[in-house]
């Protein structure tokens, strides 16, 4: 088993600061609710929020479209953990670790929009553009990546490697 660094800790930190600066500018004078999609986005959320200067609160939601240790999408989204607060009338930024086929985020966006937020935008650290099957707009994108299975910085392989400070490529 070998892990190759694909996006370094330094590159990630720089990008997260840039994204936060964009969000601070776009929401100047407003309040936002960040909705982190568990589990993969927890580190991205934690880093991003520390660079925000706008008024904000954080909620988490858990949805899964992958099962077990498989490395291909199962095509099914399930809500495992819902938000604790009502988001009606709030400005929402959905925070994802990675958009692959786009299924998870498309389903989540649809579901959350039915709760009548004032606005909803999407931030994702990673985007596998070549894999997308559900067209969507990523308002705050970290990195567009190739069709590789990546781990680290919150992303797992079978529950492991989330603690890596970089995005790595796992090679069996
Ligand atoms: P989508 O619904 O867009 O196909 O899949 C999104 C979810 O699949 C992500 O939130 C993540 O949990 C998982 N996923 C997709 N690609 C990767 C990958 O390269 N590595 C890891 N660890 N998870 C991935």
Boltz pocket constraint, residues with backbone or C-beta under 6 A from the ligand:
constraints:
  - pocket:
      binder: B
      contacts: [[A, 40], [A, 65], [A, 66], [A, 73], [A, 96], [A, 97], [A, 98], [A, 99], [A, 100], [A, 101], [A, 102], [A, 103], [A, 104], [A, 105], [A, 148], [A, 149], [A, 150], [A, 151], [A, 155], [A, 156], [A, 157]]
      max_distance: 6.0
